[in-house]
Amino acid sequence: MIVFSNTTPFIALSSIGKLELLPALFDEIYVVDAVVAECAEGGRIIVPDLTRLSWIRVISSEVSEPHPLLLSLGHGEKHTINMAFKMKANYVVLDEKIGRNVAEYLGLVVTGTLGVLLKARQQKLIDSFTACALAMQAQGIRYNMNLLKKLAWHVGETL
């Protein structure tokens, strides 16, 4: 299975100490070098060095003749979607709405950090979707509350 991830899911999951959910759900994740660089920039939330994680496959990315819709996206997002499209990825993990819309338009199957948490809850890898989502909110990772309520309901929880 080919799964790509952009930067934000690494930041969000790292913020609550749940980065290990990605390999538990997908075995390995492809990331473009631009995402590695963005994660390494550092910020309030520390993301481990992606190049040192055995379940990460870093690939070089060049966007030659990009789809016009990619031009409006951030650097890592643009390269992630481009390579996911080129490699016919099974999934791409993105949180940003515009990027998700572009990826879906290009025919990619998109999930996000909340989708990862939902799947992890369904597979009993975490005890509570709601607790994880609220913990990310407390760390400054923002999601629409109506979406959080809807997803919590899908796993029999309330928000």
N, C-alpha and C positions, 0 to 999 in steps of 0.2 A: 504494500500500500504506500502510495506517495502522498505525504502530508507536508504542506508548507505552513510556516507561521510568520507573521509580522511581529514587530517589536512589542506592541502593547500587551498581548497575552503573556509574554515573558515577564513584563513589569508587574502586571496585575497578579499573576500567580505567585511571583516572588514576594510580593507585598504581604502575603498571608502564609508564606512557607509551604506552598502547595505546587511548586514547580514539577514535582515528581509525578503529578497526574498526567502530564503530557506523554511520557514514555509508557506509563501504565495503560493508557488508552490507545496509543498509536505506535508503539514500539520505537520508531525513530521519526525524527522531524527534520525536514530540510529547511535550511535558512540561507538566505543570500548574504553575501559579505556586508552589504549595506545594513542589514539588521544586526549583525554582529557588532558593527561599528556603533550603531545607535545604542545598543545595550551596554556597550563599554564606556559610553560617554559619561556615565554616572549621573546621579541625581539624588533625589531624596530617597528613592527606593533602589537598593543595590540588587543587580541581577548578576548571578554567577557568570564567569567567563564561559560563554557558549562553546568556545573551541575546546574546552577541557571536558565537556560532557560527552560520554560515550554514545549517547543516543541522538546526538545532533550531527547532521551532515551539512557542512558548510560548502556552498557552491558559489563560484564566481558568477556574477551577473553583469550582462551588458544589455542595454535596451537599444537595439538597433532597429530602426523603423518601428517605433512603438505605436500601438493603437492610440489614436487621438485622445481617447478617454483617459488614458494613463497619464497624460501630460499634466493634468490638474492635481495629481496625487503627490504625497510626500515621497521622498527619495526611497526609503525602505519599502514602503507600501507599493510603489510603482514597480520596483524590481521584484518584489515577492509575487505580485500578481502576474507579471510578465513571465517569470520562470515557472510558476505553477501552471500557467496556460501552455507554455512550450512543452513542459514535461507531462502534460495531461494528468495533473494531480487529482487524487481522489477527493482531497479536502484542502481548503486553505483556511487557516485560523486568523480571522481579522475582526477587529472591534469597530473601527471607524466606519460610519454609515456610508460615506461616499465611496470609499474603497470597497465595501461589501457590495454596494450597488453595481459598481463597475465589474467586479469579479463575477457576480451573478449574471450580468449582461453578457459577459464573455463565456458563459456556460459552466463556470466553476461552482462546485458545491462548497458553500461557505458555512462555517460555524465560528463562534467567537468564544471568548473566555467564559461567558455564562453558559454557552453550549457545552463547553468542556466540563464545567461544574455540574451541569444537569446530567450529562452522561456518566460522570464519576459517581453521582448520587444514585443513579439507576443501577450502576454496577456495584454499589455498596463500598466504593473506595473512600467515600467521605460520609460522615454521619448526618450532615445537614447542609443542603444547598443554601438555605437561608442564612445560616451562621457564616458561611464562607462569603456570600455576597455582601452581607452587612459588614464583615471584617474588611473587605476590599473598599467599601464605601468609607469606612473609618480611616482608611489609609489614603483617601483622596481620589480613589478610582471611582468615577461617576457613571452610573447607569440609570436609565429611566425607571422610576419606581413602579409604574404600571407594568412594564416588562418584567421586572423582578417579581412582582406579585403573580403575574400570569405563569411564569416559569416555576415558581415555588408551588403553585397549585398543581402543576403537572406531576410533581413528585410527592403530592399529599402533604405539603407544608403550607403554612401561612406566613405572611410578612406583616 
